[in-house]
């Protein structure tokens, strides 16, 4: 993984160099020095990939736990409308 790819992942994960520095127990200047290298250290690559998995897991939670209840309420509303329509048709 290149330094540029590392920075892109940090941005995607809404992290900054300070967060990476703290997590990897490195100075920010040490991380910035990776720009001159072909690849970042394996430990940093492993950390950022782990963060990406955790980020994806957090964002895949079902935020709408009452989904079934809402559907049932919609059906109840529609039933009332159907009853009115049926009564009108019977009157004709």
Protein Blocks (a to p, Z undefined) as FASTA:
>chain_A
ZZklmmmmmmmnopafklmmmmnopafklmmmmmmpmbdcfklmmmmmmmmmmmmmmmmp
cfblmlmmmmmmmmmmmmmmmmmmmmmmmmZZ
